[in-house]
């Protein structure tokens, strides 16, 4: 089917979201990018927003309701991971059963109408945008950052130095099991002696 790539992309994006959440520590969740400035969401608020906004988009725009709560009863990092893994997994299963005609139907998108293919593309971009904000917060907090799309400074630096793509866990099941027992992420090599940017500080 022509739109399998959207389903596959959503499937991988949910893994990347959960991986980013797993990189935080429990004590990080209430810290804001600029202390005292409420304009910048903390990690907990990002998790809440991801769960609520994705539930609303899928129900109201894509017409997919998986009966998501959508928030966990206990708003801890691990419970958010479990809740989003379960709910997004159900959404993925529903998407996999949809045909070409369903994807090409026009549906409400806020105050306009768009094809479901268009809405899904925007949903993926929306989630990616917020995950990018979280990785900046991880760097501010001094946490190690694993791959999302390719190498990071902690997995070896730049691609031209043959840096590796390393995810914290090989699957969502392993992620939940690992984080449930205190963490069992893959080891990271760090950048080594190579610069982590194309414009290294030479001073």
QUIVENKA-V191430 format. One record per run of one state. SS is the DSSP state (~ for helix, > for strand, _ for the rest). FROM is the first residue (numbers start at 1). TO is the last residue. If there is no record, write none. Layout:
SS:FROM:TO ; SS:FROM:TO
This chain:
_:1:3 ; ~:4:22 ; _:23:25 ; ~:26:28 ; _:29:42 ; ~:43:62 ; _:63:76 ; ~:77:96 ; _:97:99 ; ~:100:103 ; _:104:105 ; >:106:109 ; _:110:111 ; >:112:115 ; ~:116:140 ; _:141:152 ; ~:153:155 ; _:156:158 ; ~:159:161 ; _:162:171 ; ~:172:180 ; _:181:203
